[in-house]
């Protein structure tokens, strides 16, 4: 049994979740379920990032304490995961003083002991939206490209981390795929950034300016920079910073992370800053970082100003959890930006789900129910359909091309529906009983394979199909297994426009 430790970036708890937050945990959920099915021992981490200037400012704006605000929004993100049937193993909160703070402070001490922390006066541009210092070359018309706001000019004395010291080691790790950055376009992007020269970064803020965060060890005047301590959550969640034997065993077992799933705006933090911290602290680098694109709504970036912020619960309540999961995983090429609209979701629902998969399962269930008394005893020698080739499906998942993996499943759906049209089993039932039995055995096999492959993507739908068809749900169909049909409700009723 192999271990598989997968993490998502942890969203800021300054506001409730919206559809733009769906991709990180959904991609990670598919990968974690896939590895569980393979028999790997999986640990899947999610959480919330709960410190920083914009948390403080938002709390003041709505008349709450920072703790009240993050408690409320962290609970909202937990609910989002539940709504989407995300099966995480651990949820880390960076405001957790028992679990997270010791790890963040240990990381600080390790960097300092390595001689990589120093004091410096600094003047720079600070983007509160990113909680990061940026440069003039990051601006378009004087504004942050992502947040469309002018950065604040900050003139402070802070602690700095010697990130520049590790530039060559980080570059070598990415080039050699020791730390694999996917897709290739993001690998090239981060290499270009690193080769342009990694600069040392500010890793603290004056407590007098920001009162909400993790204290810097041995310096009561400063708090840790939010990104430095937030990135440490991947370690603190598995015992880093705790001194008991159980925590040390946990860390030893699970680190390094096998896969980290992050959005493209987090590329530099996860593929440059975090590796520098790990190298300084003498820890292994993550094995793989997958970078996905943004979720737009009706062709526009999600923005309160535009008025296109949509809560995940609104969409799930309207269409159901598996249609939503399917839409985001199928419509969005995993590496690129994708566009959400109700129109596109309804087209996918009616086309792929209702007319495609739902229609297939319903047709086969009705035929067995009407023509075979609701039962089919499976005999492999009766199956004349070709065996399903899974290499492309598995390769697509390993490369995190989840839309392509679903595409392979829907090729099977189309093939099975075409097989019905060609064989005309309703005619065979009268004129060629032996041929009819071959046809239905082949269709049962194909539906079994489709349902098995769907498990990581649409677990609820997969379970419903197994139940409808009287399928045991095991990987291979055993000879003489009796499929007893339980039609139930239509899988995906067509939506009216």
NUTIVEX-249749 format. One record per residue (C-alpha): x, z, y; residue number from 0. Coordinates in steps of 0.2 Angstrom, whole numbers, always signed. Layout:
BEGIN
x->X | z->Z | y->Y | pos->NUM
...
***
This chain:
BEGIN
x->+0 | z->+0 | y->+0 | pos->0
x->+7 | z->-5 | y->+17 | pos->1
x->+4 | z->+4 | y->+33 | pos->2
x->-4 | z->-5 | y->+48 | pos->3
x->-4 | z->+4 | y->+65 | pos->4
x->-14 | z->-6 | y->+78 | pos->5
x->-17 | z->-1 | y->+96 | pos->6
x->-27 | z->-8 | y->+111 | pos->7
x->-23 | z->-6 | y->+129 | pos->8
x->-32 | z->+9 | y->+136 | pos->9
x->-44 | z->+4 | y->+150 | pos->10
x->-45 | z->+14 | y->+166 | pos->11
x->-58 | z->+27 | y->+166 | pos->12
x->-62 | z->+24 | y->+185 | pos->13
x->-78 | z->+15 | y->+181 | pos->14
x->-90 | z->+11 | y->+166 | pos->15
x->-87 | z->-3 | y->+153 | pos->16
x->-92 | z->-21 | y->+156 | pos->17
x->-91 | z->-37 | y->+145 | pos->18
x->-73 | z->-39 | y->+151 | pos->19
x->-68 | z->-24 | y->+141 | pos->20
x->-75 | z->-31 | y->+124 | pos->21
x->-60 | z->-42 | y->+118 | pos->22
x->-46 | z->-29 | y->+116 | pos->23
x->-56 | z->-18 | y->+104 | pos->24
x->-65 | z->-32 | y->+96 | pos->25
x->-49 | z->-42 | y->+91 | pos->26
x->-41 | z->-26 | y->+85 | pos->27
x->-57 | z->-21 | y->+75 | pos->28
x->-56 | z->-38 | y->+66 | pos->29
x->-38 | z->-36 | y->+62 | pos->30
x->-40 | z->-18 | y->+56 | pos->31
x->-55 | z->-22 | y->+45 | pos->32
x->-45 | z->-37 | y->+38 | pos->33
x->-30 | z->-26 | y->+33 | pos->34
x->-42 | z->-13 | y->+26 | pos->35
x->-49 | z->-26 | y->+15 | pos->36
x->-32 | z->-32 | y->+10 | pos->37
x->-29 | z->-14 | y->+4 | pos->38
x->-17 | z->-8 | y->+18 | pos->39
x->-18 | z->+9 | y->+25 | pos->40
x->-24 | z->+7 | y->+43 | pos->41
x->-23 | z->+17 | y->+59 | pos->42
x->-33 | z->+10 | y->+73 | pos->43
x->-31 | z->+18 | y->+90 | pos->44
x->-41 | z->+16 | y->+106 | pos->45
x->-43 | z->+27 | y->+121 | pos->46
x->-44 | z->+29 | y->+140 | pos->47
x->-31 | z->+29 | y->+154 | pos->48
x->-37 | z->+43 | y->+165 | pos->49
x->-24 | z->+46 | y->+179 | pos->50
x->-18 | z->+37 | y->+195 | pos->51
x->-23 | z->+34 | y->+213 | pos->52
x->-39 | z->+24 | y->+210 | pos->53
x->-46 | z->+37 | y->+199 | pos->54
x->-44 | z->+50 | y->+213 | pos->55
x->-51 | z->+38 | y->+226 | pos->56
x->-66 | z->+33 | y->+215 | pos->57
x->-70 | z->+51 | y->+212 | pos->58
x->-70 | z->+55 | y->+230 | pos->59
x->-81 | z->+40 | y->+234 | pos->60
x->-94 | z->+46 | y->+221 | pos->61
x->-93 | z->+65 | y->+225 | pos->62
x->-86 | z->+70 | y->+209 | pos->63
x->-69 | z->+78 | y->+203 | pos->64
x->-57 | z->+67 | y->+194 | pos->65
x->-60 | z->+76 | y->+178 | pos->66
x->-79 | z->+74 | y->+179 | pos->67
x->-77 | z->+55 | y->+183 | pos->68
x->-65 | z->+52 | y->+168 | pos->69
x->-76 | z->+63 | y->+156 | pos->70
x->-91 | z->+52 | y->+161 | pos->71
x->-82 | z->+35 | y->+159 | pos->72
x->-72 | z->+40 | y->+144 | pos->73
x->-89 | z->+44 | y->+135 | pos->74
x->-96 | z->+27 | y->+141 | pos->75
x->-81 | z->+18 | y->+133 | pos->76
x->-84 | z->+27 | y->+117 | pos->77
x->-102 | z->+22 | y->+117 | pos->78
x->-96 | z->+4 | y->+120 | pos->79
x->-86 | z->+5 | y->+104 | pos->80
x->-101 | z->+12 | y->+95 | pos->81
x->-112 | z->-2 | y->+101 | pos->82
x->-100 | z->-16 | y->+95 | pos->83
x->-97 | z->-8 | y->+78 | pos->84
x->-79 | z->-5 | y->+82 | pos->85
x->-72 | z->+7 | y->+68 | pos->86
x->-57 | z->+16 | y->+77 | pos->87
x->-48 | z->+30 | y->+68 | pos->88
x->-42 | z->+39 | y->+84 | pos->89
x->-47 | z->+40 | y->+102 | pos->90
x->-33 | z->+46 | y->+114 | pos->91
x->-37 | z->+52 | y->+132 | pos->92
x->-22 | z->+53 | y->+144 | pos->93
x->-30 | z->+69 | y->+152 | pos->94
x->-29 | z->+78 | y->+136 | pos->95
x->-16 | z->+91 | y->+140 | pos->96
x->-14 | z->+97 | y->+122 | pos->97
x->-12 | z->+80 | y->+113 | pos->98
x->-5 | z->+68 | y->+127 | pos->99
x->+4 | z->+78 | y->+140 | pos->100
x->+18 | z->+85 | y->+128 | pos->101
x->+22 | z->+67 | y->+122 | pos->102
x->+23 | z->+60 | y->+140 | pos->103
x->+34 | z->+74 | y->+146 | pos->104
x->+45 | z->+72 | y->+130 | pos->105
x->+47 | z->+54 | y->+134 | pos->106
x->+53 | z->+59 | y->+152 | pos->107
x->+66 | z->+71 | y->+145 | pos->108
x->+72 | z->+58 | y->+133 | pos->109
x->+75 | z->+45 | y->+147 | pos->110
x->+83 | z->+58 | y->+158 | pos->111
x->+95 | z->+64 | y->+144 | pos->112
x->+100 | z->+46 | y->+141 | pos->113
x->+105 | z->+45 | y->+159 | pos->114
x->+92 | z->+33 | y->+164 | pos->115
x->+82 | z->+42 | y->+177 | pos->116
x->+88 | z->+44 | y->+195 | pos->117
x->+82 | z->+49 | y->+213 | pos->118
x->+80 | z->+35 | y->+226 | pos->119
x->+71 | z->+32 | y->+243 | pos->120
x->+60 | z->+17 | y->+241 | pos->121
x->+49 | z->+6 | y->+252 | pos->122
x->+38 | z->-6 | y->+243 | pos->123
x->+21 | z->-14 | y->+240 | pos->124
x->+9 | z->-5 | y->+229 | pos->125
x->-7 | z->-12 | y->+221 | pos->126
x->-19 | z->+2 | y->+218 | pos->127
x->-29 | z->-10 | y->+206 | pos->128
x->-14 | z->-13 | y->+195 | pos->129
x->-7 | z->+5 | y->+199 | pos->130
x->+9 | z->-4 | y->+201 | pos->131
x->+23 | z->-9 | y->+213 | pos->132
x->+23 | z->-28 | y->+216 | pos->133
x->+34 | z->-40 | y->+226 | pos->134
x->+30 | z->-53 | y->+239 | pos->135
x->+31 | z->-67 | y->+225 | pos->136
x->+17 | z->-59 | y->+216 | pos->137
x->+5 | z->-62 | y->+231 | pos->138
x->-6 | z->-76 | y->+236 | pos->139
x->-10 | z->-77 | y->+255 | pos->140
x->-4 | z->-59 | y->+256 | pos->141
x->-15 | z->-53 | y->+242 | pos->142
x->-14 | z->-48 | y->+224 | pos->143
x->-20 | z->-63 | y->+214 | pos->144
x->-30 | z->-52 | y->+202 | pos->145
x->-38 | z->-40 | y->+214 | pos->146
x->-39 | z->-50 | y->+230 | pos->147
x->-33 | z->-36 | y->+240 | pos->148
x->-18 | z->-33 | y->+251 | pos->149
x->-6 | z->-21 | y->+243 | pos->150
x->-2 | z->-4 | y->+252 | pos->151
x->+15 | z->-2 | y->+260 | pos->152
x->+23 | z->+14 | y->+252 | pos->153
x->+38 | z->+23 | y->+259 | pos->154
x->+43 | z->+37 | y->+247 | pos->155
x->+57 | z->+46 | y->+238 | pos->156
x->+54 | z->+44 | y->+219 | pos->157
x->+62 | z->+46 | y->+202 | pos->158
x->+67 | z->+29 | y->+195 | pos->159
x->+70 | z->+22 | y->+178 | pos->160
x->+85 | z->+11 | y->+174 | pos->161
x->+74 | z->-3 | y->+166 | pos->162
x->+88 | z->-16 | y->+171 | pos->163
x->+100 | z->-8 | y->+159 | pos->164
x->+89 | z->-14 | y->+144 | pos->165
x->+85 | z->-32 | y->+150 | pos->166
x->+97 | z->-41 | y->+138 | pos->167
x->+91 | z->-30 | y->+123 | pos->168
x->+73 | z->-33 | y->+127 | pos->169
x->+76 | z->-52 | y->+129 | pos->170
x->+85 | z->-53 | y->+112 | pos->171
x->+71 | z->-43 | y->+103 | pos->172
x->+58 | z->-56 | y->+110 | pos->173
x->+69 | z->-71 | y->+106 | pos->174
x->+72 | z->-66 | y->+89 | pos->175
x->+54 | z->-61 | y->+86 | pos->176
x->+60 | z->-43 | y->+81 | pos->177
x->+47 | z->-39 | y->+94 | pos->178
x->+35 | z->-54 | y->+92 | pos->179
x->+25 | z->-59 | y->+107 | pos->180
x->+11 | z->-70 | y->+104 | pos->181
x->+5 | z->-83 | y->+109 | pos->182
x->+20 | z->-94 | y->+112 | pos->183
x->+15 | z->-97 | y->+130 | pos->184
x->+15 | z->-78 | y->+134 | pos->185
x->+32 | z->-76 | y->+125 | pos->186
x->+39 | z->-90 | y->+136 | pos->187
x->+31 | z->-82 | y->+152 | pos->188
x->+39 | z->-64 | y->+148 | pos->189
x->+56 | z->-72 | y->+144 | pos->190
x->+56 | z->-81 | y->+161 | pos->191
x->+51 | z->-65 | y->+170 | pos->192
x->+65 | z->-55 | y->+161 | pos->193
x->+78 | z->-69 | y->+164 | pos->194
x->+74 | z->-68 | y->+182 | pos->195
x->+81 | z->-50 | y->+182 | pos->196
x->+72 | z->-34 | y->+177 | pos->197
x->+72 | z->-22 | y->+191 | pos->198
x->+73 | z->-3 | y->+190 | pos->199
x->+55 | z->+4 | y->+192 | pos->200
x->+48 | z->+19 | y->+201 | pos->201
x->+41 | z->+32 | y->+188 | pos->202
x->+34 | z->+46 | y->+199 | pos->203
x->+23 | z->+49 | y->+214 | pos->204
x->+23 | z->+63 | y->+226 | pos->205
x->+11 | z->+77 | y->+221 | pos->206
x->+6 | z->+79 | y->+239 | pos->207
x->-1 | z->+61 | y->+239 | pos->208
x->-8 | z->+60 | y->+222 | pos->209
x->-14 | z->+77 | y->+214 | pos->210
x->-21 | z->+70 | y->+198 | pos->211
x->-8 | z->+66 | y->+184 | pos->212
x->+5 | z->+73 | y->+172 | pos->213
x->+18 | z->+84 | y->+180 | pos->214
x->+36 | z->+78 | y->+180 | pos->215
x->+46 | z->+91 | y->+170 | pos->216
x->+57 | z->+102 | y->+181 | pos->217
x->+51 | z->+94 | y->+197 | pos->218
x->+34 | z->+102 | y->+204 | pos->219
x->+34 | z->+90 | y->+219 | pos->220
x->+31 | z->+75 | y->+208 | pos->221
x->+19 | z->+68 | y->+195 | pos->222
x->+23 | z->+55 | y->+182 | pos->223
x->+19 | z->+37 | y->+186 | pos->224
x->+3 | z->+32 | y->+178 | pos->225
x->+9 | z->+18 | y->+168 | pos->226
x->+24 | z->+27 | y->+161 | pos->227
x->+14 | z->+41 | y->+154 | pos->228
x->-1 | z->+30 | y->+149 | pos->229
x->+11 | z->+19 | y->+138 | pos->230
x->+17 | z->+34 | y->+129 | pos->231
x->-1 | z->+37 | y->+122 | pos->232
x->+3 | z->+25 | y->+108 | pos->233
x->+16 | z->+38 | y->+103 | pos->234
x->+7 | z->+55 | y->+108 | pos->235
x->-8 | z->+50 | y->+98 | pos->236
x->+3 | z->+51 | y->+82 | pos->237
x->+12 | z->+67 | y->+86 | pos->238
x->+26 | z->+62 | y->+98 | pos->239
x->+30 | z->+78 | y->+108 | pos->240
x->+23 | z->+90 | y->+96 | pos->241
x->+35 | z->+101 | y->+87 | pos->242
x->+26 | z->+105 | y->+70 | pos->243
x->+31 | z->+97 | y->+54 | pos->244
x->+14 | z->+88 | y->+52 | pos->245
x->+16 | z->+79 | y->+68 | pos->246
x->+33 | z->+74 | y->+65 | pos->247
x->+28 | z->+67 | y->+48 | pos->248
x->+13 | z->+58 | y->+56 | pos->249
x->+25 | z->+50 | y->+69 | pos->250
x->+38 | z->+45 | y->+56 | pos->251
x->+24 | z->+37 | y->+45 | pos->252
x->+15 | z->+26 | y->+58 | pos->253
x->+28 | z->+21 | y->+71 | pos->254
x->+32 | z->+8 | y->+76 | pos->255
x->+16 | z->+0 | y->+79 | pos->256
x->+12 | z->-16 | y->+69 | pos->257
x->+1 | z->-24 | y->+82 | pos->258
x->-3 | z->-21 | y->+100 | pos->259
x->-18 | z->-30 | y->+107 | pos->260
x->-18 | z->-32 | y->+126 | pos->261
x->-24 | z->-43 | y->+140 | pos->262
x->-13 | z->-55 | y->+150 | pos->263
x->-13 | z->-44 | y->+165 | pos->264
x->-4 | z->-30 | y->+154 | pos->265
x->+10 | z->-42 | y->+148 | pos->266
x->+24 | z->-35 | y->+159 | pos->267
x->+20 | z->-17 | y->+155 | pos->268
x->+19 | z->-19 | y->+136 | pos->269
x->+33 | z->-32 | y->+134 | pos->270
x->+46 | z->-27 | y->+147 | pos->271
x->+43 | z->-9 | y->+153 | pos->272
x->+37 | z->+0 | y->+137 | pos->273
x->+51 | z->-8 | y->+126 | pos->274
x->+64 | z->-2 | y->+139 | pos->275
x->+57 | z->+16 | y->+138 | pos->276
x->+57 | z->+15 | y->+119 | pos->277
x->+75 | z->+9 | y->+119 | pos->278
x->+81 | z->+22 | y->+131 | pos->279
x->+72 | z->+35 | y->+120 | pos->280
x->+80 | z->+29 | y->+104 | pos->281
x->+63 | z->+23 | y->+97 | pos->282
x->+59 | z->+7 | y->+87 | pos->283
x->+50 | z->-7 | y->+96 | pos->284
x->+33 | z->-13 | y->+91 | pos->285
x->+33 | z->-27 | y->+78 | pos->286
x->+20 | z->-38 | y->+87 | pos->287
x->+11 | z->-39 | y->+104 | pos->288
x->-4 | z->-51 | y->+105 | pos->289
x->-9 | z->-56 | y->+123 | pos->290
x->-27 | z->-62 | y->+125 | pos->291
x->-35 | z->-70 | y->+140 | pos->292
x->-48 | z->-64 | y->+152 | pos->293
x->-67 | z->-64 | y->+151 | pos->294
x->-76 | z->-74 | y->+165 | pos->295
x->-94 | z->-74 | y->+168 | pos->296
x->-103 | z->-90 | y->+172 | pos->297
x->-86 | z->-98 | y->+177 | pos->298
x->-81 | z->-84 | y->+189 | pos->299
x->-70 | z->-68 | y->+187 | pos->300
x->-80 | z->-52 | y->+184 | pos->301
x->-82 | z->-44 | y->+201 | pos->302
x->-94 | z->-32 | y->+209 | pos->303
x->-93 | z->-43 | y->+225 | pos->304
x->-99 | z->-58 | y->+215 | pos->305
x->-112 | z->-47 | y->+206 | pos->306
x->-108 | z->-53 | y->+189 | pos->307
x->-103 | z->-36 | y->+181 | pos->308
x->-113 | z->-35 | y->+164 | pos->309
x->-114 | z->-19 | y->+154 | pos->310
x->-110 | z->-23 | y->+135 | pos->311
x->-126 | z->-13 | y->+131 | pos->312
x->-137 | z->-25 | y->+140 | pos->313
x->-131 | z->-40 | y->+130 | pos->314
x->-131 | z->-30 | y->+113 | pos->315
x->-149 | z->-24 | y->+116 | pos->316
x->-155 | z->-41 | y->+120 | pos->317
x->-146 | z->-51 | y->+106 | pos->318
x->-140 | z->-39 | y->+93 | pos->319
x->-122 | z->-33 | y->+89 | pos->320
x->-116 | z->-46 | y->+77 | pos->321
x->-122 | z->-61 | y->+87 | pos->322
x->-112 | z->-53 | y->+102 | pos->323
x->-97 | z->-50 | y->+91 | pos->324
x->-98 | z->-68 | y->+84 | pos->325
x->-100 | z->-76 | y->+102 | pos->326
x->-84 | z->-67 | y->+109 | pos->327
x->-74 | z->-71 | y->+93 | pos->328
x->-79 | z->-89 | y->+91 | pos->329
x->-82 | z->-95 | y->+109 | pos->330
x->-66 | z->-87 | y->+116 | pos->331
x->-50 | z->-95 | y->+110 | pos->332
x->-40 | z->-79 | y->+107 | pos->333
x->-25 | z->-84 | y->+118 | pos->334
x->-35 | z->-91 | y->+133 | pos->335
x->-48 | z->-86 | y->+145 | pos->336
x->-66 | z->-88 | y->+140 | pos->337
x->-82 | z->-89 | y->+149 | pos->338
x->-97 | z->-79 | y->+145 | pos->339
x->-115 | z->-84 | y->+149 | pos->340
x->-132 | z->-81 | y->+142 | pos->341
x->-135 | z->-99 | y->+140 | pos->342
x->-119 | z->-102 | y->+129 | pos->343
x->-123 | z->-86 | y->+119 | pos->344
x->-140 | z->-93 | y->+115 | pos->345
x->-134 | z->-110 | y->+110 | pos->346
x->-121 | z->-102 | y->+98 | pos->347
x->-135 | z->-91 | y->+92 | pos->348
x->-147 | z->-105 | y->+88 | pos->349
x->-135 | z->-117 | y->+83 | pos->350
x->-121 | z->-108 | y->+72 | pos->351
x->-131 | z->-93 | y->+67 | pos->352
x->-149 | z->-98 | y->+66 | pos->353
x->-148 | z->-116 | y->+61 | pos->354
x->-132 | z->-114 | y->+51 | pos->355
x->-128 | z->-98 | y->+42 | pos->356
x->-146 | z->-90 | y->+43 | pos->357
x->-154 | z->-107 | y->+37 | pos->358
x->-142 | z->-108 | y->+23 | pos->359
x->-145 | z->-90 | y->+16 | pos->360
x->-164 | z->-92 | y->+18 | pos->361
x->-165 | z->-109 | y->+9 | pos->362
x->-155 | z->-102 | y->-6 | pos->363
x->-165 | z->-86 | y->-7 | pos->364
x->-181 | z->-95 | y->-6 | pos->365
x->-176 | z->-108 | y->-20 | pos->366
x->-170 | z->-94 | y->-32 | pos->367
x->-186 | z->-83 | y->-27 | pos->368
x->-198 | z->-98 | y->-30 | pos->369
x->-190 | z->-108 | y->-44 | pos->370
x->-181 | z->-95 | y->-54 | pos->371
x->-192 | z->-79 | y->-53 | pos->372
x->-180 | z->-71 | y->-40 | pos->373
x->-165 | z->-70 | y->-52 | pos->374
x->-149 | z->-80 | y->-56 | pos->375
x->-137 | z->-75 | y->-69 | pos->376
x->-120 | z->-81 | y->-63 | pos->377
x->-109 | z->-90 | y->-76 | pos->378
x->-93 | z->-98 | y->-69 | pos->379
x->-93 | z->-113 | y->-80 | pos->380
x->-110 | z->-118 | y->-73 | pos->381
x->-102 | z->-119 | y->-55 | pos->382
x->-97 | z->-137 | y->-51 | pos->383
x->-93 | z->-134 | y->-33 | pos->384
x->-74 | z->-134 | y->-28 | pos->385
x->-65 | z->-118 | y->-26 | pos->386
x->-64 | z->-112 | y->-8 | pos->387
x->-46 | z->-114 | y->-1 | pos->388
x->-42 | z->-99 | y->+10 | pos->389
x->-24 | z->-102 | y->+16 | pos->390
x->-30 | z->-109 | y->+33 | pos->391
x->-42 | z->-94 | y->+36 | pos->392
x->-28 | z->-81 | y->+32 | pos->393
x->-15 | z->-90 | y->+42 | pos->394
x->-27 | z->-91 | y->+57 | pos->395
x->-30 | z->-72 | y->+56 | pos->396
x->-11 | z->-68 | y->+54 | pos->397
x->-8 | z->-78 | y->+70 | pos->398
x->-23 | z->-70 | y->+78 | pos->399
x->-32 | z->-86 | y->+80 | pos->400
x->-48 | z->-78 | y->+76 | pos->401
x->-59 | z->-92 | y->+83 | pos->402
x->-50 | z->-104 | y->+71 | pos->403
x->-53 | z->-92 | y->+56 | pos->404
x->-72 | z->-92 | y->+60 | pos->405
x->-71 | z->-111 | y->+62 | pos->406
x->-65 | z->-111 | y->+43 | pos->407
x->-80 | z->-101 | y->+38 | pos->408
x->-92 | z->-112 | y->+47 | pos->409
x->-84 | z->-127 | y->+38 | pos->410
x->-90 | z->-119 | y->+22 | pos->411
x->-107 | z->-116 | y->+30 | pos->412
x->-109 | z->-134 | y->+34 | pos->413
x->-102 | z->-139 | y->+17 | pos->414
x->-115 | z->-128 | y->+8 | pos->415
x->-130 | z->-135 | y->+19 | pos->416
x->-124 | z->-153 | y->+16 | pos->417
x->-123 | z->-149 | y->-3 | pos->418
x->-141 | z->-143 | y->-3 | pos->419
x->-146 | z->-159 | y->+6 | pos->420
x->-137 | z->-170 | y->-6 | pos->421
x->-142 | z->-162 | y->-22 | pos->422
x->-160 | z->-159 | y->-17 | pos->423
x->-162 | z->-144 | y->-28 | pos->424
x->-181 | z->-143 | y->-26 | pos->425
x->-182 | z->-160 | y->-35 | pos->426
x->-169 | z->-155 | y->-48 | pos->427
x->-180 | z->-140 | y->-52 | pos->428
x->-193 | z->-152 | y->-59 | pos->429
x->-183 | z->-167 | y->-65 | pos->430
x->-166 | z->-159 | y->-70 | pos->431
x->-166 | z->-141 | y->-74 | pos->432
x->-148 | z->-141 | y->-80 | pos->433
x->-142 | z->-149 | y->-64 | pos->434
x->-153 | z->-137 | y->-54 | pos->435
x->-144 | z->-122 | y->-62 | pos->436
x->-127 | z->-130 | y->-58 | pos->437
x->-133 | z->-132 | y->-40 | pos->438
x->-139 | z->-115 | y->-37 | pos->439
x->-124 | z->-107 | y->-46 | pos->440
x->-113 | z->-117 | y->-34 | pos->441
x->-123 | z->-111 | y->-19 | pos->442
x->-122 | z->-93 | y->-24 | pos->443
x->-103 | z->-94 | y->-26 | pos->444
x->-102 | z->-102 | y->-8 | pos->445
x->-113 | z->-89 | y->+0 | pos->446
x->-103 | z->-76 | y->-9 | pos->447
x->-87 | z->-83 | y->-2 | pos->448
x->-94 | z->-85 | y->+16 | pos->449
x->-101 | z->-67 | y->+16 | pos->450
x->-84 | z->-60 | y->+9 | pos->451
x->-74 | z->-69 | y->+23 | pos->452
x->-86 | z->-64 | y->+37 | pos->453
x->-83 | z->-45 | y->+33 | pos->454
x->-70 | z->-42 | y->+47 | pos->455
x->-80 | z->-52 | y->+60 | pos->456
x->-98 | z->-48 | y->+57 | pos->457
x->-98 | z->-33 | y->+45 | pos->458
x->-117 | z->-30 | y->+47 | pos->459
x->-122 | z->-48 | y->+43 | pos->460
x->-110 | z->-48 | y->+28 | pos->461
x->-118 | z->-33 | y->+21 | pos->462
x->-136 | z->-40 | y->+24 | pos->463
x->-131 | z->-56 | y->+15 | pos->464
x->-124 | z->-46 | y->+0 | pos->465
x->-140 | z->-36 | y->-1 | pos->466
x->-152 | z->-51 | y->+1 | pos->467
x->-143 | z->-60 | y->-13 | pos->468
x->-141 | z->-45 | y->-24 | pos->469
x->-122 | z->-47 | y->-23 | pos->470
x->-111 | z->-33 | y->-28 | pos->471
x->-99 | z->-37 | y->-13 | pos->472
x->-84 | z->-37 | y->-24 | pos->473
x->-70 | z->-50 | y->-21 | pos->474
x->-73 | z->-60 | y->-36 | pos->475
x->-90 | z->-63 | y->-44 | pos->476
x->-90 | z->-57 | y->-62 | pos->477
x->-97 | z->-68 | y->-76 | pos->478
x->-115 | z->-63 | y->-81 | pos->479
x->-118 | z->-54 | y->-64 | pos->480
x->-137 | z->-54 | y->-61 | pos->481
x->-141 | z->-59 | y->-43 | pos->482
x->-158 | z->-52 | y->-39 | pos->483
x->-165 | z->-59 | y->-23 | pos->484
x->-172 | z->-47 | y->-9 | pos->485
x->-177 | z->-60 | y->+5 | pos->486
x->-181 | z->-47 | y->+18 | pos->487
x->-181 | z->-53 | y->+36 | pos->488
x->-173 | z->-69 | y->+43 | pos->489
x->-155 | z->-66 | y->+47 | pos->490
x->-156 | z->-74 | y->+64 | pos->491
x->-173 | z->-79 | y->+71 | pos->492
x->-171 | z->-93 | y->+83 | pos->493
x->-172 | z->-88 | y->+101 | pos->494
x->-185 | z->-96 | y->+113 | pos->495
x->-176 | z->-104 | y->+128 | pos->496
***
